[in-house]
Amino acid sequence: MTSRIKIGLIGCGNISSAYIHALQMFSRIELVAVADQYIERAKQKAQEFHIPKAYTVQELLQDSDIELVINLTIPKFHAEVSLAVLEAGKHVYSEKPLALTMEEGSKVLQTANRKDLLVGCAPDTFLGGGLQTCRKLIDDGWIGAPIAASAFMVGHGPEGWHPDPEFFYQIGGGPMFDMGPYYLSALVHLMGPIRRVTGSARASFPERRIFSQPKFGQMMKVETPTHVSGVLDFQNGAIGTMIMSFDVWSSQLPRIEIYGTEGTLLVPDPNTFGGPVQIRRQGEDSWSEMPLSHGFTDNSRGIGVADMAYALQNKRQHRANGELAYHVLEAMHAFHASSDSSKHVELTSTCERPNVLPIGITKENFPFTID
């Protein structure tokens, strides 16, 4: 029987519980240690989820039993921690974005290649039943050839609910770098890689007030654009429209729509794993909700880690991979760069569309051998 792959996790903050809970669904991987810059926070998380070891970051990197490390630090430390993991001889799966800068992202991928290690990166929501169903509908020709798409994430920022919202408004934050990875990864999964980006961006308010506890009433400076709008030209010729905003109080815009030569597909929220999925084809006078063809419709953060771990044992490409994350990183930067320069930005990177999951895969039978 194939041995379980031992995994460590660095960063016991707000998102870690969702990862830990989901990772425990998969029988062929084992979370053996958590670490944090504050050791007491690691100990608390280990006790809460019955994880064997609570480490300092350096202790985790020195544990020779751990093969793969999940990096859940805040964005400005993603590249630094991922590089440390790789230099320690371990594979790394990072929260999004892959890095703050293109130079950092490139260094992560180059280091991994030099040391023959794998890099994975969130989001993995495109592996959920909702977006996998959408991919199957497109691949099976239900809406014909995709010719255009729209993607909208508009709200009024995380300062109303997040306990430490300041980093969302620092360099590497904002709606594009916080939520853009979900939407761009979904679009690349559905439409293929991006050729060119044109964008406009602004920071609508120089300061914002925190309305969540424990920092209620404090003011924070805004250092990054909070409303970004633009156009994506895909390599297949399709055109996408995108708005990412922390400056909108209310909206009725859809999340993602894909427009094809023979119909339109309504795609569910790419920050979730489930549906609904709706379609309306040429000649039809109403929308039809489609049954989901794939599993993992509940919160399954960690399925990308599991796929990466199984790929490691079978020497195949994992789906939420570093090349996809780097391509998404370049696209996000291109929106800001296009706005600053008043020019189109041609992307220099590309990636493969991630392979669709086979129908019938569940957390109970998620195998090492899927294509």
C-alpha positions as a Markdown table, in Angstrom:
| # | Residue | x | y | z |
|---|---|---|---|---|
| 1 | Met | 0.0 | 0.0 | 0.0 |
| 2 | Thr | 1.3 | 3.5 | -0.9 |
| 3 | Ser | 2.4 | 5.4 | 2.2 |
| 4 | Arg | 0.7 | 8.6 | 3.3 |
| 5 | Ile | 2.5 | 11.8 | 2.3 |
| 6 | Lys | 3.4 | 13.8 | 5.4 |
| 7 | Ile | 2.5 | 17.5 | 5.3 |
| 8 | Gly | 3.4 | 20.6 | 7.4 |
| 9 | Leu | 1.6 | 23.9 | 7.5 |
| 10 | Ile | 3.2 | 27.3 | 8.2 |
| 11 | Gly | 0.8 | 30.2 | 9.2 |
| 12 | Cys | -2.0 | 29.5 | 11.7 |
| 13 | Gly | -4.0 | 32.5 | 11.0 |
| 14 | Asn | -7.6 | 33.1 | 9.8 |
| 15 | Ile | -7.7 | 30.7 | 6.8 |
| 16 | Ser | -5.8 | 27.8 | 8.4 |
| 17 | Ser | -8.8 | 26.1 | 10.0 |
| 18 | Ala | -10.5 | 25.7 | 6.7 |
| 19 | Tyr | -7.4 | 24.1 | 5.2 |
| 20 | Ile | -6.9 | 21.8 | 8.2 |
| 21 | His | -10.5 | 20.7 | 8.3 |
| 22 | Ala | -10.5 | 19.9 | 4.5 |
| 23 | Leu | -7.1 | 18.2 | 4.6 |
| 24 | Gln | -8.4 | 15.7 | 7.1 |
| 25 | Met | -10.9 | 14.5 | 4.4 |
| 26 | Phe | -8.1 | 12.8 | 2.4 |
| 27 | Ser | -7.0 | 9.4 | 3.6 |
| 28 | Arg | -3.7 | 9.4 | 1.7 |
| 29 | Ile | -2.1 | 12.5 | 3.1 |
| 30 | Glu | -1.3 | 13.3 | 6.7 |
| 31 | Leu | -0.9 | 16.7 | 8.3 |
| 32 | Val | 1.7 | 16.1 | 11.0 |
| 33 | Ala | 2.8 | 19.5 | 12.1 |
| 34 | Val | 1.8 | 23.2 | 12.2 |
| 35 | Ala | 4.1 | 26.2 | 12.7 |
| 36 | Asp | 3.7 | 29.9 | 13.2 |
| 37 | Gln | 5.9 | 32.9 | 14.1 |
| 38 | Tyr | 4.0 | 32.9 | 17.3 |
| 39 | Ile | 4.5 | 29.5 | 18.8 |
| 40 | Glu | 1.5 | 29.7 | 21.1 |
| 41 | Arg | -0.8 | 30.2 | 18.1 |
| 42 | Ala | 0.7 | 27.0 | 16.6 |
| 43 | Lys | 0.1 | 25.1 | 19.8 |
| 44 | Gln | -3.5 | 26.3 | 20.0 |
| 45 | Lys | -4.2 | 25.1 | 16.5 |
| 46 | Ala | -2.4 | 21.8 | 17.0 |
| 47 | Gln | -4.5 | 21.2 | 20.1 |
| 48 | Glu | -7.8 | 22.2 | 18.5 |
| 49 | Phe | -7.3 | 19.8 | 15.5 |
| 50 | His | -5.3 | 17.0 | 17.2 |
| 51 | Ile | -2.2 | 17.6 | 15.1 |
| 52 | Pro | 0.9 | 15.8 | 16.5 |
| 53 | Lys | 3.4 | 18.6 | 16.5 |
| 54 | Ala | 3.4 | 22.4 | 17.0 |
| 55 | Tyr | 6.7 | 23.9 | 15.7 |
| 56 | Thr | 8.5 | 27.1 | 15.2 |
| 57 | Val | 9.0 | 27.8 | 11.4 |
| 58 | Gln | 12.6 | 26.7 | 11.6 |
| 59 | Glu | 11.8 | 23.5 | 13.4 |
| 60 | Leu | 9.2 | 22.5 | 10.8 |
| 61 | Leu | 11.7 | 23.2 | 8.0 |
| 62 | Gln | 14.2 | 20.9 | 9.7 |
| 63 | Asp | 11.8 | 18.0 | 10.1 |
| 64 | Ser | 13.0 | 15.4 | 7.6 |
| 65 | Asp | 9.8 | 13.4 | 7.7 |
| 66 | Ile | 7.8 | 16.3 | 6.1 |
| 67 | Glu | 7.8 | 16.2 | 2.3 |
| 68 | Leu | 5.3 | 19.0 | 1.5 |
| 69 | Val | 4.7 | 22.3 | 3.2 |
| 70 | Ile | 1.6 | 24.5 | 3.0 |
| 71 | Asn | 2.5 | 28.2 | 3.2 |
| 72 | Leu | -0.4 | 30.2 | 4.7 |
| 73 | Thr | 1.5 | 33.4 | 5.7 |
| 74 | Ile | 0.3 | 36.8 | 4.6 |
| 75 | Pro | 1.0 | 37.8 | 1.0 |
| 76 | Lys | 4.1 | 39.9 | 1.6 |
| 77 | Phe | 5.8 | 36.8 | 3.1 |
| 78 | His | 4.6 | 34.2 | 0.5 |
| 79 | Ala | 7.8 | 34.3 | -1.6 |
| 80 | Glu | 10.2 | 34.5 | 1.3 |
| 81 | Val | 8.6 | 31.5 | 3.1 |
| 82 | Ser | 8.2 | 29.4 | -0.1 |
| 83 | Leu | 11.8 | 29.9 | -1.0 |
| 84 | Ala | 12.9 | 28.8 | 2.5 |
| 85 | Val | 10.7 | 25.7 | 2.1 |
| 86 | Leu | 12.3 | 24.9 | -1.2 |
| 87 | Glu | 15.8 | 25.5 | 0.0 |
| 88 | Ala | 15.0 | 23.0 | 2.8 |
| 89 | Gly | 14.3 | 20.4 | 0.1 |
| 90 | Lys | 10.5 | 20.3 | 0.5 |
| 91 | His | 7.7 | 20.9 | -2.0 |
| 92 | Val | 5.6 | 23.9 | -1.3 |
| 93 | Tyr | 1.9 | 24.9 | -1.8 |
| 94 | Ser | 1.3 | 28.6 | -1.2 |
| 95 | Glu | -1.8 | 30.6 | -0.5 |
| 96 | Lys | -2.5 | 33.1 | -3.2 |
| 97 | Pro | -0.9 | 35.1 | -4.7 |
| 98 | Leu | 2.2 | 33.1 | -5.5 |
| 99 | Ala | 4.3 | 36.3 | -4.7 |
| 100 | Leu | 4.0 | 40.0 | -4.6 |
| 101 | Thr | 6.2 | 40.7 | -7.6 |
| 102 | Met | 7.0 | 39.0 | -10.9 |
| 103 | Glu | 10.7 | 38.8 | -9.9 |
| 104 | Glu | 9.8 | 37.0 | -6.6 |
| 105 | Gly | 7.4 | 34.6 | -8.5 |
| 106 | Ser | 10.0 | 33.8 | -11.1 |
| 107 | Lys | 12.6 | 33.1 | -8.4 |
| 108 | Val | 10.2 | 30.7 | -6.6 |
| 109 | Leu | 9.7 | 28.7 | -9.9 |
| 110 | Gln | 13.4 | 28.8 | -10.8 |
| 111 | Thr | 14.4 | 27.6 | -7.4 |
| 112 | Ala | 11.9 | 24.7 | -7.5 |
| 113 | Asn | 13.1 | 23.7 | -11.0 |
| 114 | Arg | 16.7 | 23.8 | -9.9 |
| 115 | Lys | 16.0 | 21.6 | -6.9 |
| 116 | Asp | 13.5 | 19.3 | -8.8 |
| 117 | Leu | 10.7 | 20.2 | -6.4 |
| 118 | Leu | 7.0 | 21.0 | -7.0 |
| 119 | Val | 5.2 | 24.4 | -6.5 |
| 120 | Gly | 1.5 | 24.6 | -6.0 |
| 121 | Cys | -0.7 | 27.6 | -5.3 |
| 122 | Ala | -4.2 | 28.5 | -4.3 |
| 123 | Pro | -6.9 | 28.9 | -5.3 |
| 124 | Asp | -8.1 | 25.3 | -5.8 |
| 125 | Thr | -11.8 | 26.3 | -6.0 |
| 126 | Phe | -11.7 | 25.6 | -9.7 |
| 127 | Leu | -11.4 | 21.9 | -8.7 |
| 128 | Gly | -14.8 | 22.0 | -7.0 |
| 129 | Gly | -18.0 | 20.6 | -8.5 |
| 130 | Gly | -19.3 | 23.9 | -9.7 |
| 131 | Leu | -16.4 | 25.0 | -11.9 |
| 132 | Gln | -15.6 | 21.4 | -13.0 |
| 133 | Thr | -19.2 | 21.1 | -14.2 |
| 134 | Cys | -18.8 | 24.3 | -16.2 |
| 135 | Arg | -15.6 | 23.1 | -17.7 |
| 136 | Lys | -17.3 | 19.8 | -18.8 |
| 137 | Leu | -20.2 | 21.8 | -20.4 |
| 138 | Ile | -17.8 | 24.0 | -22.3 |
| 139 | Asp | -15.6 | 21.0 | -23.4 |
| 140 | Asp | -18.7 | 19.1 | -24.5 |
| 141 | Gly | -19.9 | 21.9 | -26.7 |
| 142 | Trp | -23.0 | 22.9 | -24.8 |
| 143 | Ile | -22.5 | 26.6 | -25.6 |
| 144 | Gly | -20.5 | 26.2 | -28.8 |
| 145 | Ala | -17.1 | 27.9 | -29.0 |
| 146 | Pro | -16.5 | 30.5 | -26.2 |
| 147 | Ile | -16.2 | 34.0 | -27.7 |
| 148 | Ala | -16.4 | 36.2 | -24.6 |
| 149 | Ala | -16.6 | 36.3 | -20.8 |
| 150 | Ser | -17.4 | 38.6 | -18.0 |
| 151 | Ala | -16.2 | 38.5 | -14.4 |
| 152 | Phe | -17.3 | 40.8 | -11.5 |
| 153 | Met | -16.3 | 40.9 | -7.8 |
| 154 | Val | -17.8 | 44.1 | -6.4 |
| 155 | Gly | -18.2 | 44.8 | -2.7 |
| 156 | His | -17.0 | 47.2 | 0.0 |
| 157 | Gly | -13.9 | 45.5 | 1.3 |
| 158 | Pro | -13.1 | 43.2 | 4.3 |
| 159 | Glu | -12.8 | 45.9 | 7.0 |
| 160 | Gly | -16.3 | 45.1 | 8.1 |
| 161 | Trp | -15.5 | 41.5 | 9.0 |
| 162 | His | -11.8 | 40.6 | 9.0 |
| 163 | Pro | -10.0 | 41.0 | 12.4 |
| 164 | Asp | -6.8 | 42.3 | 10.8 |
| 165 | Pro | -7.8 | 44.0 | 7.5 |
| 166 | Glu | -4.8 | 46.3 | 7.1 |
| 167 | Phe | -2.9 | 44.0 | 4.7 |
| 168 | Phe | -5.8 | 44.0 | 2.2 |
| 169 | Tyr | -5.0 | 47.7 | 1.6 |
| 170 | Gln | -1.2 | 47.4 | 1.4 |
| 171 | Ile | 0.9 | 46.6 | -1.7 |
| 172 | Gly | 0.0 | 43.1 | -2.8 |
| 173 | Gly | -3.5 | 43.5 | -1.5 |
| 174 | Gly | -6.6 | 45.3 | -3.0 |
| 175 | Pro | -9.4 | 43.5 | -4.7 |
| 176 | Met | -7.3 | 42.4 | -7.7 |
| 177 | Phe | -4.6 | 40.6 | -5.6 |
| 178 | Asp | -7.1 | 39.4 | -2.9 |
| 179 | Met | -10.0 | 38.2 | -5.1 |
| 180 | Gly | -8.5 | 38.3 | -8.6 |
| 181 | Pro | -6.8 | 34.9 | -8.3 |
| 182 | Tyr | -10.2 | 33.2 | -7.9 |
| 183 | Tyr | -11.6 | 34.8 | -11.0 |
| 184 | Leu | -8.6 | 34.7 | -13.2 |
| 185 | Ser | -7.8 | 31.0 | -12.3 |
| 186 | Ala | -11.4 | 30.1 | -13.1 |
| 187 | Leu | -11.3 | 32.0 | -16.4 |
| 188 | Val | -8.0 | 30.3 | -17.4 |
| 189 | His | -9.4 | 26.9 | -16.4 |
| 190 | Leu | -12.5 | 27.6 | -18.5 |
| 191 | Met | -11.1 | 29.6 | -21.4 |
| 192 | Gly | -7.4 | 29.0 | -21.5 |
| 193 | Pro | -4.4 | 31.3 | -21.0 |
| 194 | Ile | -4.4 | 35.1 | -21.5 |
| 195 | Arg | -2.6 | 37.0 | -24.2 |
| 196 | Arg | -3.2 | 40.7 | -23.4 |
| 197 | Val | -4.6 | 42.9 | -20.6 |
| 198 | Thr | -5.9 | 46.4 | -20.7 |
| 199 | Gly | -6.9 | 48.1 | -17.4 |
| 200 | Ser | -7.8 | 51.1 | -15.4 |
| 201 | Ala | -7.3 | 51.3 | -11.7 |
| 202 | Arg | -7.7 | 53.8 | -8.8 |
| 203 | Ala | -7.7 | 54.0 | -5.0 |
| 204 | Ser | -11.0 | 55.8 | -4.4 |
| 205 | Phe | -10.3 | 56.6 | -0.7 |
| 206 | Pro | -6.9 | 57.5 | 0.8 |
| 207 | Glu | -7.9 | 56.1 | 4.2 |
| 208 | Arg | -10.5 | 53.6 | 5.4 |
| 209 | Arg | -12.1 | 53.0 | 8.8 |
| 210 | Ile | -12.1 | 49.5 | 10.4 |
| 211 | Phe | -15.5 | 48.3 | 11.4 |
| 212 | Ser | -14.6 | 44.9 | 12.7 |
| 213 | Gln | -13.3 | 43.9 | 16.2 |
| 214 | Pro | -10.9 | 44.2 | 17.8 |
| 215 | Lys | -9.7 | 47.3 | 15.9 |
| 216 | Phe | -13.1 | 48.9 | 15.5 |
| 217 | Gly | -12.8 | 52.6 | 14.6 |
| 218 | Gln | -9.1 | 52.6 | 13.7 |
| 219 | Met | -8.1 | 54.2 | 10.4 |
| 220 | Met | -5.8 | 52.6 | 7.9 |
| 221 | Lys | -3.9 | 53.9 | 4.9 |
| 222 | Val | -4.8 | 52.7 | 1.4 |
| 223 | Glu | -1.6 | 51.9 | -0.6 |
| 224 | Thr | -3.1 | 50.0 | -3.6 |
| 225 | Pro | -5.9 | 50.4 | -6.1 |
| 226 | Thr | -9.3 | 49.5 | -4.7 |
| 227 | His | -11.3 | 49.6 | -8.0 |
| 228 | Val | -9.9 | 47.9 | -11.1 |
| 229 | Ser | -11.6 | 47.5 | -14.4 |
| 230 | Gly | -10.3 | 46.1 | -17.7 |
| 231 | Val | -10.3 | 43.8 | -20.7 |
| 232 | Leu | -8.7 | 40.4 | -21.1 |
| 233 | Asp | -7.8 | 39.1 | -24.6 |
| 234 | Phe | -7.4 | 35.3 | -24.4 |
| 235 | Gln | -5.0 | 33.3 | -26.6 |
| 236 | Asn | -8.0 | 31.5 | -28.2 |
| 237 | Gly | -9.4 | 34.9 | -29.4 |
| 238 | Ala | -12.1 | 35.3 | -26.8 |
| 239 | Ile | -12.5 | 38.7 | -25.0 |
| 240 | Gly | -13.2 | 39.0 | -21.3 |
| 241 | Thr | -14.5 | 42.0 | -19.2 |
| 242 | Met | -13.5 | 42.2 | -15.6 |
| 243 | Ile | -14.2 | 44.5 | -12.6 |
| 244 | Met | -12.7 | 43.9 | -9.1 |
| 245 | Ser | -13.7 | 46.5 | -6.5 |
| 246 | Phe | -13.7 | 47.2 | -2.8 |
| 247 | Asp | -15.6 | 50.4 | -3.4 |
| 248 | Val | -19.1 | 49.3 | -4.2 |
| 249 | Trp | -21.8 | 49.2 | -1.5 |
| 250 | Ser | -24.3 | 47.0 | -3.5 |
| 251 | Ser | -24.6 | 45.4 | -6.9 |
| 252 | Gln | -26.6 | 42.9 | -8.9 |
| 253 | Leu | -23.8 | 41.9 | -11.2 |
| 254 | Pro | -23.2 | 38.2 | -11.9 |
| 255 | Arg | -20.0 | 36.5 | -10.8 |
| 256 | Ile | -18.9 | 35.0 | -14.1 |
| 257 | Glu | -20.7 | 34.5 | -17.4 |
| 258 | Ile | -19.3 | 32.7 | -20.5 |
| 259 | Tyr | -20.7 | 33.6 | -23.9 |
| 260 | Gly | -20.5 | 31.0 | -26.6 |
| 261 | Thr | -21.6 | 30.8 | -30.3 |
| 262 | Glu | -24.6 | 28.7 | -29.3 |
| 263 | Gly | -25.5 | 29.8 | -25.8 |
| 264 | Thr | -24.5 | 31.4 | -22.4 |
| 265 | Leu | -23.2 | 29.7 | -19.3 |
| 266 | Leu | -23.7 | 31.2 | -15.8 |
| 267 | Val | -20.8 | 30.2 | -13.6 |
| 268 | Pro | -21.1 | 30.1 | -9.8 |
| 269 | Asp | -19.0 | 32.2 | -7.4 |
| 270 | Pro | -15.4 | 31.1 | -8.0 |
| 271 | Asn | -14.6 | 31.6 | -4.3 |
| 272 | Thr | -16.8 | 28.6 | -3.6 |
| 273 | Phe | -16.7 | 24.9 | -4.6 |
| 274 | Gly | -20.4 | 24.3 | -5.5 |
| 275 | Gly | -23.1 | 25.6 | -7.8 |
| 276 | Pro | -25.6 | 26.6 | -9.1 |
| 277 | Val | -24.7 | 26.3 | -12.8 |
| 278 | Gln | -27.2 | 27.6 | -15.3 |
| 279 | Ile | -27.3 | 27.5 | -19.1 |
| 280 | Arg | -29.4 | 29.0 | -21.8 |
| 281 | Arg | -28.9 | 27.9 | -25.4 |
| 282 | Gln | -29.8 | 29.3 | -28.7 |
| 283 | Gly | -33.6 | 29.2 | -29.2 |
| 284 | Glu | -34.4 | 28.6 | -25.6 |
| 285 | Asp | -36.6 | 31.1 | -23.7 |
| 286 | Ser | -35.5 | 30.3 | -20.2 |
| 287 | Trp | -32.5 | 29.3 | -18.1 |
| 288 | Ser | -31.9 | 25.7 | -17.1 |
| 289 | Glu | -30.0 | 24.7 | -13.9 |
| 290 | Met | -27.6 | 21.9 | -14.7 |
| 291 | Pro | -26.9 | 19.0 | -12.4 |
| 292 | Leu | -23.4 | 19.0 | -11.1 |
| 293 | Ser | -21.2 | 16.4 | -12.8 |
| 294 | His | -18.5 | 16.4 | -10.2 |
| 295 | Gly | -18.1 | 16.2 | -6.4 |
| 296 | Phe | -16.3 | 18.4 | -3.9 |
| 297 | Thr | -19.1 | 20.9 | -3.7 |
| 298 | Asp | -18.6 | 21.7 | 0.0 |
| 299 | Asn | -15.7 | 23.8 | 1.3 |
| 300 | Ser | -12.8 | 21.6 | 0.0 |
| 301 | Arg | -9.8 | 23.9 | 0.4 |
| 302 | Gly | -6.9 | 21.5 | 0.3 |
| 303 | Ile | -8.0 | 19.5 | -2.7 |
| 304 | Gly | -5.2 | 21.3 | -4.6 |
| 305 | Val | -2.8 | 20.1 | -2.0 |
| 306 | Ala | -4.1 | 16.6 | -2.2 |
| 307 | Asp | -3.9 | 16.6 | -6.0 |
| 308 | Met | -0.3 | 17.9 | -5.7 |
| 309 | Ala | 0.7 | 15.3 | -3.2 |
| 310 | Tyr | -0.7 | 12.5 | -5.4 |
| 311 | Ala | 0.9 | 14.0 | -8.5 |
| 312 | Leu | 4.2 | 13.9 | -6.6 |
| 313 | Gln | 3.9 | 10.1 | -6.2 |
| 314 | Asn | 2.9 | 9.6 | -9.8 |
| 315 | Lys | 5.3 | 12.1 | -11.5 |
| 316 | Arg | 2.5 | 14.0 | -13.3 |
| 317 | Gln | 1.5 | 17.7 | -13.4 |
| 318 | His | -0.8 | 18.8 | -10.6 |
| 319 | Arg | -3.6 | 21.1 | -11.4 |
| 320 | Ala | -3.2 | 24.1 | -9.1 |
| 321 | Asn | 0.4 | 24.4 | -10.2 |
| 322 | Gly | 3.1 | 27.2 | -10.1 |
| 323 | Glu | 2.9 | 27.9 | -13.8 |
| 324 | Leu | -0.8 | 28.7 | -13.6 |
| 325 | Ala | -0.3 | 30.8 | -10.5 |
| 326 | Tyr | 2.6 | 32.7 | -12.2 |
| 327 | His | 0.4 | 33.4 | -15.2 |
| 328 | Val | -2.4 | 34.7 | -13.0 |
| 329 | Leu | 0.2 | 36.9 | -11.1 |
| 330 | Glu | 1.4 | 38.5 | -14.3 |
| 331 | Ala | -2.2 | 39.1 | -15.4 |
| 332 | Met | -3.0 | 40.9 | -12.1 |
| 333 | His | 0.1 | 43.1 | -12.4 |
| 334 | Ala | -0.8 | 43.8 | -16.0 |
| 335 | Phe | -4.1 | 45.5 | -15.0 |
| 336 | His | -2.2 | 47.9 | -12.8 |
| 337 | Ala | 0.6 | 48.4 | -15.3 |
| 338 | Ser | -1.8 | 49.1 | -18.1 |
| 339 | Ser | -3.6 | 51.7 | -16.0 |
| 340 | Asp | -0.2 | 53.4 | -15.1 |
| 341 | Ser | 1.1 | 53.4 | -18.7 |
| 342 | Ser | -2.2 | 53.9 | -20.6 |
| 343 | Lys | -1.2 | 51.0 | -22.8 |
| 344 | His | -2.1 | 47.4 | -23.5 |
| 345 | Val | 0.1 | 44.9 | -21.7 |
| 346 | Glu | 1.2 | 41.8 | -23.6 |
| 347 | Leu | 1.8 | 38.9 | -21.2 |
| 348 | Thr | 5.1 | 37.1 | -21.4 |
| 349 | Ser | 4.0 | 33.9 | -19.5 |
| 350 | Thr | 1.6 | 31.2 | -20.4 |
| 351 | Cys | 0.3 | 27.9 | -19.0 |
| 352 | Glu | -1.7 | 24.9 | -19.8 |
| 353 | Arg | -5.4 | 24.6 | -19.0 |
| 354 | Pro | -5.5 | 22.4 | -15.9 |
| 355 | Asn | -6.8 | 18.9 | -16.7 |
| 356 | Val | -10.4 | 18.4 | -15.7 |
| 357 | Leu | -11.0 | 15.9 | -12.9 |
| 358 | Pro | -12.6 | 12.6 | -13.8 |
| 359 | Ile | -16.3 | 12.2 | -13.1 |
| 360 | Gly | -17.0 | 10.2 | -9.9 |
| 361 | Ile | -14.0 | 11.4 | -7.9 |
| 362 | Thr | -14.8 | 12.0 | -4.3 |
| 363 | Lys | -12.8 | 12.6 | -1.1 |
| 364 | Glu | -13.2 | 8.9 | -0.3 |
| 365 | Asn | -11.7 | 7.6 | -3.6 |
| 366 | Phe | -9.5 | 10.5 | -4.6 |
| 367 | Pro | -6.7 | 8.4 | -6.0 |
| 368 | Phe | -3.0 | 8.7 | -6.7 |
| 369 | Thr | -3.5 | 7.7 | -10.3 |
| 370 | Ile | -6.0 | 10.2 | -11.8 |
| 371 | Asp | -4.8 | 11.7 | -15.1 |
